[in-house]
Amino acid sequence: MEHLTLIIGVVVVTALVFDFTNGFHDTANAMATTISTGALKPKTAVAMSAVLNLVGAFLSVEVAKTISGGIIDEGSGIQPEVIFAGLVGAIVWNLLTWLAGLPSSSSHALFGGLIGATLVSVGWNGVHMDAIVMKVLIPAIAAPLVAGIAAAAATRLTYRLAARRSADQTAKGYRAGQITSGALVSLAHGTNDAQKTMGVITLALITGGSLAPNSDPPTWVIVSAALAIALGTYLGGWRIIRTMGKGLTDIQPPQGFSAQTSSATVILASSHLGFALSTTQVCSGSIMGSGVGKKGGVVRWSTAGRMVAAWGLTLPAAGLIAGASAFLADQGDWGVVTVAILGVAACATIWAASRRDRVDHSNVNDVDPVTGQTVATEGGADGAVEPVSIPAPRTATGPAPQATV
């Protein structure tokens, strides 16, 4: 193992904490639809997802290279303290959005944190804007749209192919299809998100002089990042699973299968190309697409609007928190200690707030009806439009959430 100074050790531990939060924040990406349709029991689903995230982390290092040498300039004078500040910003924003049940992007929280901390500490010369545009911003816009369109088309095709069969005849096949596609999404998630932490640790080792520039992640980095994200996945981000499984649309097995298959295809293709996209945005886009693709399907656009708002706020919000942290960390050892104390205090406060209204595997699919809220859906053979009631998921603030981000 490379020689590690105290500050690099702190960065490594903080990066693994972020990886852990990434795991439970993004469990919903792979398993929300599988859990909401009952294809798998909640604990079984997250356990399977954890194992496959672990395996996926070993399949590629292309995304890790994008993080360690693509977005931030290794030779710009960036110090490990800056990376530490960036990670603190990402962790705090991850936990805030988890508390609100909003499936924001852990990836963009990480990018925003690193960019914000680098800008405060080094300036614009420490950031590769062309790489950010090409490998972060463009995929952030294109990936959920592509996944949504693919899921809508796949949903329509799936219902058309099964039109002459009864629900009992197709139930077993859809259950197997959802389990398989959910497993594929978990594997794809490991190939993309676990590598982001590998890239951050590698960047810290390079900036601290413990590793040569342009190096691949060492084996111990790959193993530790894989284990951290797998553990976080196993614990399950039940609040976000509820939002994605029940809050966007009333997922039926054919829709779940179509959404998961579309998500896995987009994520695996992006990992191969080294695009560090948001798996959360891809999977959310697929779920919305599956709602649009089903005849008479309902998409809760108010929930979708809050999600999109959180997506847009993630980069700047994490960047602001990280920038303030970097300003303190640049003051010396006392600044780093202060950032650490404030970060732990913020995380503890958010965790305590989450205990007031617990969401776990036993109540993840429980929803409260929203009285008086109707959405037009297609009616019977004559195409008449009929109003239907919509259930809405609970969050920490109670039924019918109006999350503020």
C-alpha positions as CSV (number, residue, x, y, z in Angstrom):
1,M,0.0,0.0,0.0
2,E,1.2,3.5,-0.8
3,H,2.6,5.7,2.0
4,L,-0.3,7.6,3.5
5,T,-0.1,10.9,5.4
6,L,-2.7,11.7,8.0
7,I,-4.6,14.1,5.8
8,I,-4.7,11.5,2.9
9,G,-5.9,9.0,5.4
10,V,-8.7,11.4,6.4
11,V,-9.6,11.9,2.8
12,V,-9.7,8.1,2.1
13,V,-12.0,7.5,5.1
14,T,-14.3,10.5,4.1
15,A,-14.4,9.2,0.5
16,L,-15.5,5.8,1.8
17,V,-18.2,7.4,3.9
18,F,-19.4,9.2,0.7
19,D,-19.4,5.8,-1.1
20,F,-21.5,4.4,1.7
21,T,-24.1,7.2,1.4
22,N,-24.0,6.8,-2.4
23,G,-24.9,3.1,-1.9
24,F,-28.0,3.6,0.3
25,H,-29.0,6.8,-1.6
26,D,-29.0,4.9,-4.9
27,T,-30.4,1.5,-3.9
28,A,-33.7,2.8,-5.3
29,N,-32.2,3.0,-8.8
30,A,-32.0,-0.8,-9.1
31,M,-34.7,-2.1,-6.8
32,A,-37.5,0.5,-6.3
33,T,-39.7,-1.0,-9.0
34,T,-38.9,-4.6,-8.1
35,I,-39.9,-3.8,-4.5
36,S,-43.0,-1.8,-5.4
37,T,-44.5,-4.5,-7.6
38,G,-43.7,-7.2,-5.1
39,A,-41.4,-9.1,-7.4
40,L,-38.9,-9.5,-4.5
41,K,-39.2,-8.9,-0.8
42,P,-37.5,-5.6,0.2
43,K,-34.7,-7.1,2.2
44,T,-34.0,-9.8,-0.4
45,A,-33.9,-7.1,-3.1
46,V,-31.4,-4.9,-1.4
47,A,-29.2,-7.9,-0.5
48,M,-29.1,-9.0,-4.1
49,S,-28.4,-5.4,-5.2
50,A,-25.5,-5.1,-2.7
51,V,-23.8,-8.3,-4.0
52,L,-24.1,-7.2,-7.6
53,N,-22.8,-3.7,-6.8
54,L,-19.8,-5.3,-5.3
55,V,-19.2,-7.4,-8.4
56,G,-19.8,-4.5,-10.8
57,A,-17.2,-2.4,-9.1
58,F,-14.5,-4.7,-10.4
59,L,-15.5,-4.7,-14.0
60,S,-14.0,-1.4,-15.2
61,V,-12.0,1.7,-14.2
62,E,-13.0,4.0,-17.0
63,V,-15.2,6.2,-14.9
64,A,-12.6,6.3,-12.1
65,K,-10.1,7.7,-14.6
66,T,-12.6,10.4,-15.6
67,I,-12.8,11.5,-12.0
68,S,-9.2,11.3,-11.1
69,G,-7.7,12.9,-14.1
70,G,-10.6,14.3,-16.3
71,I,-12.6,16.8,-14.3
72,I,-10.0,18.2,-11.8
73,D,-6.5,19.1,-13.0
74,E,-4.0,17.0,-11.0
75,G,-1.2,19.5,-11.6
76,S,-3.0,22.7,-10.6
77,G,-1.8,22.7,-7.1
78,I,-4.8,21.1,-5.6
79,Q,-4.2,19.6,-2.1
80,P,-5.9,16.7,-0.3
81,E,-7.6,19.2,2.0
82,V,-9.6,20.5,-1.0
83,I,-10.7,17.0,-1.9
84,F,-11.8,16.5,1.7
85,A,-13.9,19.7,1.6
86,G,-15.5,18.5,-1.7
87,L,-16.4,15.2,-0.1
88,V,-18.0,16.9,2.9
89,G,-20.2,19.0,0.6
90,A,-21.3,15.9,-1.3
91,I,-22.1,13.9,1.8
92,V,-24.1,16.7,3.5
93,W,-26.2,17.2,0.3
94,N,-26.7,13.5,-0.1
95,L,-28.1,13.2,3.4
96,L,-30.3,16.3,3.0
97,T,-32.0,15.0,-0.2
98,W,-32.3,11.5,1.4
99,L,-34.1,13.0,4.4
100,A,-36.5,14.7,1.9
101,G,-37.0,11.4,0.0
102,L,-35.7,13.0,-3.2
103,P,-33.7,10.9,-5.6
104,S,-31.1,13.5,-6.4
105,S,-27.8,12.6,-8.0
106,S,-25.0,11.4,-5.7
107,S,-22.7,11.7,-8.7
108,H,-23.5,15.4,-9.3
109,A,-23.2,16.0,-5.5
110,L,-19.7,14.6,-5.8
111,F,-18.9,16.6,-8.9
112,G,-20.3,19.8,-7.4
113,G,-18.4,19.3,-4.2
114,L,-15.1,18.8,-6.0
115,I,-15.6,21.7,-8.4
116,G,-16.8,24.1,-5.7
117,A,-13.8,23.3,-3.4
118,T,-11.3,23.5,-6.3
119,L,-12.7,26.9,-7.4
120,V,-12.3,28.4,-3.9
121,S,-8.9,26.9,-3.3
122,V,-7.2,27.0,-6.7
123,G,-9.4,28.9,-9.1
124,W,-10.7,28.1,-12.6
125,N,-7.4,26.7,-13.8
126,G,-7.9,23.7,-11.5
127,V,-11.1,22.6,-13.4
128,H,-11.3,21.1,-16.9
129,M,-14.5,22.8,-18.1
130,D,-14.5,20.9,-21.4
131,A,-14.5,17.6,-19.6
132,I,-17.3,18.8,-17.3
133,V,-19.4,19.8,-20.3
134,M,-18.7,16.7,-22.4
135,K,-18.7,14.0,-19.7
136,V,-21.0,15.4,-17.0
137,L,-23.4,18.1,-18.2
138,I,-24.3,16.7,-21.6
139,P,-24.9,13.1,-20.3
140,A,-26.9,14.6,-17.4
141,I,-29.4,16.0,-20.0
142,A,-29.2,13.3,-22.6
143,A,-29.2,10.1,-20.5
144,P,-32.5,10.5,-18.6
145,L,-34.2,11.6,-21.9
146,V,-32.8,8.6,-23.8
147,A,-33.7,6.2,-21.0
148,G,-37.2,7.7,-20.7
149,I,-37.9,7.4,-24.4
150,A,-36.5,3.8,-24.5
151,A,-38.6,2.8,-21.5
152,A,-41.8,4.3,-23.0
153,A,-41.3,2.4,-26.2
154,A,-40.4,-0.8,-24.4
155,T,-43.5,-0.5,-22.2
156,R,-45.8,0.0,-25.1
157,L,-44.2,-3.0,-26.9
158,T,-44.4,-5.2,-23.8
159,Y,-48.1,-4.5,-23.3
160,R,-48.8,-5.1,-26.9
161,L,-47.0,-8.4,-27.0
162,A,-48.9,-9.5,-23.8
163,A,-52.3,-8.2,-24.9
164,R,-53.8,-11.6,-25.6
165,R,-52.6,-13.2,-22.4
166,S,-54.1,-13.0,-19.0
167,A,-52.3,-11.4,-16.1
168,D,-51.9,-14.8,-14.4
169,Q,-50.2,-16.2,-17.5
170,T,-47.7,-13.3,-17.7
171,A,-47.1,-12.7,-13.9
172,K,-44.4,-15.3,-13.5
173,G,-42.5,-14.2,-16.6
174,Y,-42.6,-10.5,-15.6
175,R,-41.4,-11.4,-12.1
176,A,-38.4,-13.2,-13.5
177,G,-37.8,-10.4,-15.9
178,Q,-37.9,-7.8,-13.2
179,I,-35.5,-9.7,-11.0
180,T,-33.1,-10.2,-14.0
181,S,-33.3,-6.6,-15.1
182,G,-33.0,-5.3,-11.5
183,A,-29.9,-7.4,-11.1
184,L,-28.5,-5.9,-14.3
185,V,-29.1,-2.4,-13.1
186,S,-27.3,-3.2,-9.8
187,L,-24.3,-4.6,-11.8
188,A,-24.3,-1.5,-14.0
189,H,-24.5,0.8,-10.9
190,G,-21.4,-0.9,-9.5
191,T,-19.5,-0.3,-12.8
192,N,-20.4,3.5,-12.6
193,D,-20.9,4.8,-9.1
194,A,-18.4,2.8,-7.1
195,Q,-15.7,3.9,-9.5
196,K,-16.4,7.6,-8.7
197,T,-15.1,7.0,-5.2
198,M,-12.1,5.0,-6.6
199,G,-11.4,8.1,-8.7
200,V,-11.6,10.5,-5.8
201,I,-9.2,8.4,-3.6
202,T,-6.8,8.0,-6.5
203,L,-6.9,11.8,-7.0
204,A,-6.1,12.3,-3.3
205,L,-3.2,9.8,-3.6
206,I,-1.8,11.6,-6.6
207,T,-2.1,15.1,-5.2
208,G,-0.5,13.9,-1.9
209,G,2.4,12.5,-3.8
210,S,1.6,8.9,-2.9
211,L,0.8,7.9,-6.5
212,A,2.2,8.8,-9.9
213,P,0.0,11.1,-12.1
214,N,-2.4,9.3,-14.5
215,S,-2.2,6.1,-12.4
216,D,-5.0,3.6,-12.3
217,P,-6.7,3.0,-8.9
218,P,-4.7,0.6,-6.8
219,T,-6.2,-2.8,-5.9
220,W,-6.9,-1.8,-2.3
221,V,-8.8,1.3,-3.5
222,I,-11.0,-0.8,-5.8
223,V,-11.7,-3.4,-3.0
224,S,-12.5,-0.8,-0.3
225,A,-14.7,1.3,-2.6
226,A,-16.6,-1.8,-3.7
227,L,-17.2,-2.9,-0.1
228,A,-18.4,0.5,1.0
229,I,-21.0,0.9,-1.7
230,A,-22.2,-2.6,-1.2
231,L,-22.7,-2.1,2.5
232,G,-24.6,1.1,1.9
233,T,-26.8,-0.6,-0.7
234,Y,-27.6,-3.4,1.7
235,L,-28.9,-1.0,4.3
236,G,-31.2,0.5,1.8
237,G,-32.3,4.1,1.2
238,W,-35.9,3.3,2.0
239,R,-37.2,6.9,1.7
240,I,-36.0,7.2,-1.8
241,I,-37.1,3.7,-2.7
242,R,-40.6,4.8,-1.7
243,T,-40.5,7.9,-3.8
244,M,-39.2,6.1,-6.9
245,G,-41.3,3.0,-6.5
246,K,-44.6,4.6,-5.5
247,G,-44.2,8.4,-5.9
248,L,-43.7,8.8,-9.6
249,T,-46.2,6.4,-11.2
250,D,-48.1,3.3,-10.2
251,I,-45.6,0.8,-11.5
252,Q,-46.9,-2.5,-12.8
253,P,-44.6,-5.5,-13.5
254,P,-44.4,-4.9,-17.3
255,Q,-43.5,-1.2,-16.6
256,G,-40.9,-2.2,-14.0
257,F,-39.3,-4.7,-16.4
258,S,-39.2,-2.1,-19.2
259,A,-37.8,0.7,-17.0
260,Q,-35.1,-1.4,-15.5
261,T,-33.9,-2.9,-18.8
262,S,-33.7,0.6,-20.3
263,S,-31.8,1.9,-17.4
264,A,-29.3,-0.9,-17.4
265,T,-28.6,-0.5,-21.1
266,V,-27.9,3.3,-20.8
267,I,-25.7,2.9,-17.7
268,L,-23.6,0.1,-19.1
269,A,-23.1,1.9,-22.3
270,S,-22.0,5.1,-20.5
271,S,-19.6,3.2,-18.2
272,H,-18.0,1.7,-21.3
273,L,-17.5,5.2,-22.7
274,G,-16.2,6.6,-19.4
275,F,-19.2,9.0,-18.9
276,A,-19.7,9.6,-15.2
277,L,-23.5,10.1,-15.5
278,S,-26.1,10.1,-12.8
279,T,-27.6,6.6,-12.4
280,T,-30.4,8.3,-10.4
281,Q,-31.4,10.5,-13.3
282,V,-31.3,7.6,-15.7
283,C,-33.5,5.4,-13.5
284,S,-35.9,8.2,-12.7
285,G,-36.2,9.0,-16.4
286,S,-36.9,5.3,-17.2
287,I,-39.6,5.1,-14.5
288,M,-41.3,8.3,-15.9
289,G,-41.0,6.8,-19.4
290,S,-42.7,3.6,-18.3
291,G,-45.6,5.7,-16.9
292,V,-46.0,7.6,-20.2
293,G,-45.7,4.4,-22.2
294,K,-48.6,2.6,-20.5
295,K,-52.0,3.4,-22.0
296,G,-53.9,5.2,-19.2
297,G,-50.7,5.4,-17.1
298,V,-50.3,8.2,-14.6
299,V,-47.1,10.2,-14.0
300,R,-47.1,12.4,-10.9
301,W,-45.5,15.4,-12.5
302,S,-45.6,17.4,-9.2
303,T,-43.2,14.8,-7.7
304,A,-41.2,14.7,-10.9
305,G,-40.9,18.5,-10.8
306,R,-39.5,18.4,-7.3
307,M,-37.0,15.8,-8.4
308,V,-35.9,17.9,-11.4
309,A,-35.5,20.9,-9.1
310,A,-33.3,18.9,-6.9
311,W,-31.2,17.7,-9.9
312,G,-30.7,21.3,-10.9
313,L,-29.7,22.4,-7.4
314,T,-27.4,19.5,-6.7
315,L,-24.2,20.8,-8.4
316,P,-24.4,24.4,-7.1
317,A,-25.6,23.4,-3.6
318,A,-23.0,20.8,-3.0
319,G,-20.5,23.2,-4.5
320,L,-21.4,26.0,-2.1
321,I,-21.1,23.7,0.9
322,A,-17.8,22.4,-0.3
323,G,-16.5,25.9,-1.2
324,A,-17.2,27.1,2.4
325,S,-15.5,23.9,3.7
326,A,-12.5,24.5,1.4
327,F,-12.2,28.1,2.7
328,L,-12.0,26.8,6.2
329,A,-9.7,23.9,5.4
330,D,-7.2,26.2,3.7
331,Q,-6.7,28.0,7.0
332,G,-4.6,25.1,8.3
333,D,-5.0,22.1,10.6
334,W,-7.6,23.9,12.8
335,G,-9.7,24.6,9.7
336,V,-9.7,20.9,8.6
337,V,-10.7,19.9,12.2
338,T,-13.5,22.5,12.2
339,V,-14.8,21.2,8.8
340,A,-14.7,17.7,10.2
341,I,-16.6,18.6,13.3
342,L,-19.2,20.6,11.4
343,G,-19.7,17.8,8.9
344,V,-20.2,15.2,11.6
345,A,-22.7,17.5,13.4
346,A,-24.7,18.1,10.2
347,C,-24.9,14.4,9.5
348,A,-25.9,13.6,13.1
349,T,-28.6,16.3,13.0
350,I,-30.0,14.9,9.7
351,W,-30.0,11.4,11.0
352,A,-31.8,12.4,14.2
353,A,-34.5,14.2,12.1
354,S,-35.0,11.1,10.0
355,R,-35.9,9.0,13.2
356,R,-39.0,11.1,13.7
357,D,-40.7,9.3,10.8
358,R,-38.9,6.1,10.1
359,V,-39.2,4.5,6.7
360,D,-37.8,1.0,6.4
361,H,-38.4,-2.4,4.7
362,S,-41.6,-2.9,6.7
363,N,-43.4,0.2,5.5
364,V,-41.6,1.2,2.3
365,N,-44.7,0.5,0.2
366,D,-47.2,2.2,2.6
367,V,-48.8,5.2,1.0
368,D,-51.5,7.7,2.1
369,P,-54.2,8.7,-0.4
370,V,-54.3,12.3,-1.4
371,T,-57.9,13.4,-1.1
372,G,-59.3,15.6,-3.8
373,Q,-56.4,15.1,-6.2
374,T,-57.3,13.6,-9.5
375,V,-55.6,13.0,-12.8
376,A,-57.2,12.3,-16.1
377,T,-56.6,8.8,-17.4
378,E,-57.9,7.0,-20.4
379,G,-61.2,5.2,-19.8
380,G,-62.8,2.2,-21.3
381,A,-63.3,1.2,-24.9
382,D,-64.9,4.5,-25.9
383,G,-61.8,6.4,-24.8
384,A,-63.7,8.4,-22.2
385,V,-61.6,10.2,-19.6
386,E,-62.2,9.3,-16.0
387,P,-60.7,10.9,-12.9
388,V,-58.8,8.6,-10.5
389,S,-57.4,9.2,-7.0
390,I,-53.7,9.2,-6.6
391,P,-51.8,7.9,-3.6
392,A,-48.8,9.8,-2.5
393,P,-45.8,8.6,-0.5
394,R,-45.0,9.7,3.0
395,T,-41.8,11.5,3.7
396,A,-40.3,12.8,6.9
397,T,-42.7,15.7,6.9
398,G,-45.9,13.6,6.5
399,P,-48.3,12.9,3.7
400,A,-48.5,14.8,0.4
401,P,-44.9,16.1,0.6
402,Q,-43.9,19.5,-0.6
403,A,-40.2,19.0,-0.3
404,T,-38.0,22.1,-0.2
405,V,-34.5,21.8,-1.6
